[in-house]
Amino acid sequence: MRPEESGTRYVATALHRDPEGREKHERMGFHNGWGAALDQLVAHAKANM
């Protein structure tokens, strides 16, 4: 995370050993989990400003 203009830039990167590992994580719902975690982080930050 880093300050950017009037907000904060958040970058998350996931690396997989191979395409099969990426596909397995997609089937398990990891992609949606990243979005849910970010939503929770934003809600927490707003509640604690």
C-alpha positions as CSV (number, residue, x, y, z in Angstrom):
1,M,0.0,0.0,0.0
2,R,1.2,3.5,-0.7
3,P,-0.3,7.0,-0.7
4,E,-1.5,8.2,-4.1
5,E,-3.2,11.5,-4.7
6,S,-6.1,11.7,-2.3
7,G,-6.2,8.0,-1.6
8,T,-4.1,4.8,-1.2
9,R,-2.9,2.4,-3.9
10,Y,-3.3,-1.2,-2.9
11,V,-1.6,-3.9,-5.0
12,A,-1.9,-7.7,-4.4
13,T,-0.1,-10.2,-6.6
14,A,-0.5,-13.9,-6.6
15,L,2.0,-16.1,-8.3
16,H,1.3,-19.7,-9.2
17,R,3.8,-22.4,-10.0
18,D,1.9,-23.5,-13.1
19,P,-1.4,-23.0,-14.9
20,E,-3.0,-25.9,-13.1
21,G,-2.3,-24.3,-9.7
22,R,-3.9,-21.1,-10.9
23,E,-7.0,-23.0,-12.2
24,K,-7.3,-24.9,-9.0
25,H,-7.3,-21.7,-6.9
26,E,-9.9,-20.2,-9.3
27,R,-12.2,-23.2,-8.8
28,M,-11.7,-22.9,-5.0
29,G,-12.9,-19.2,-5.1
30,F,-9.6,-17.5,-4.3
31,H,-10.3,-14.7,-6.8
32,N,-13.5,-13.7,-5.1
33,G,-11.8,-14.0,-1.7
34,W,-9.3,-11.3,-2.6
35,G,-12.2,-8.9,-3.4
36,A,-13.9,-9.8,-0.1
37,A,-10.7,-9.2,1.9
38,L,-10.2,-5.9,0.2
39,D,-13.8,-4.9,1.0
40,Q,-13.2,-5.8,4.7
41,L,-10.0,-3.8,4.7
42,V,-11.7,-0.7,3.3
43,A,-14.6,-1.0,5.8
44,H,-12.1,-1.4,8.7
45,A,-10.1,1.6,7.5
46,K,-13.3,3.8,7.2
47,A,-14.5,2.7,10.7
48,N,-11.2,3.6,12.3
49,M,-10.5,7.0,10.6
